[in-house]
């Protein structure tokens, strides 16, 4: 697992797009990115409290000038999203953004990580935080227990209903 520096100077704001979306809901960010790690923040001037979805962003790269590789991420509105572009996007790639249909405008900011990336392996041994694993196991056990309780839940019996006309005719015949 890659470990990024926590120094804010290693992140560079590389583009800010402020665009009226009345003509097209797809925005080409107009530059090539190199880093595998991006931070993206989406907002709108015409925001509403009920809006949560911030659209989709695609990383695209040409292979042999013919085929395109795509990697898509859904974005939350007003949240900084860490996007880890897969390593098979070697070299430079482009970003496309698609806004939800109800967005009249968009403000899109993209930061690119320019710092050093280290690995959490030390001489081939993976460093493990046991307390974190124990906590995740406890959470998983609690979730499983809740699911099992829900699976064993029996709803109260339904009240009897009046017989239908067909059932009454059957009772009269027999």
C-alpha positions, 0 to 999 in steps of 0.5 A, spaced: 500 500 500 503 506 498 504 511 503 503 519 501 507 524 505 502 528 509 506 535 507 501 539 504 506 542 499 506 535 496 500 537 493 499 542 487 492 545 485 493 544 477 486 546 475 480 550 477 474 549 472 468 554 473 463 553 467 456 554 465 453 547 464 447 550 459 450 547 453 454 541 455 454 537 462 461 534 460 467 538 461 474 536 458 479 539 464 484 540 458 491 538 461 495 532 461 496 529 468 502 524 470 501 523 478 497 516 480 494 520 486 489 526 485 484 530 490 478 532 486 473 537 489 466 539 486 461 544 488 456 548 484 454 556 485 446 553 485 447 548 490 441 545 494 441 542 500 438 535 497 444 535 492 449 529 494 452 526 488 457 531 484 458 527 478 463 522 475 470 523 473 474 519 468 481 518 467 482 516 459 489 514 456 490 512 449 494 506 447 497 505 441 493 511 438 487 507 437 484 504 444 482 508 450 483 506 457 478 508 462 477 509 469 471 512 472 470 515 479 463 517 482 464 524 486 460 526 492 458 534 492 463 538 497 467 533 499 475 532 497 475 525 494 482 522 493 482 518 486 488 513 485 488 512 478 490 505 476 498 503 475 496 501 468 495 508 466 502 509 465 505 516 463 500 522 462 492 521 462 486 526 461 481 527 465 473 528 463 468 530 468 460 529 467 456 533 471 449 531 474 443 533 469 441 538 474 447 542 475 447 549 472 454 550 473 460 547 476 466 549 480 471 543 479 478 543 483 484 538 482 490 537 486 496 533 483 500 529 488 508 531 487 511 528 493 515 522 494 511 515 494 513 510 499 511 503 500 509 500 507 513 494 506 520 494 510 525 489 507 519 484 504 515 484 511 509 488 511 508 492 517 501 491 520 497 495 525 494 489 530 489 494 533 486 496 527 485 489 524 482 487 531 477 493 531 475 492 524 474 484 526 470 487 532 466 491 527 465 485 522 462 481 527 457 486 530 455 487 523 454 479 522 450 478 528 445 484 526 444 481 520 443 474 523 438 477 528 434 480 522 434 473 518 431 470 524 426 476 525 419 473 524 414 478 523 407 478 527 402 473 523 397 477 519 390 478 521 385 473 518 381 476 512 374 475 510 374 469 505 373 471 498 367 469 494 371 463 491 372 460 497 365 461 500 363 457 494 368 452 495 365 452 503 358 451 500 359 445 496 363 441 501 
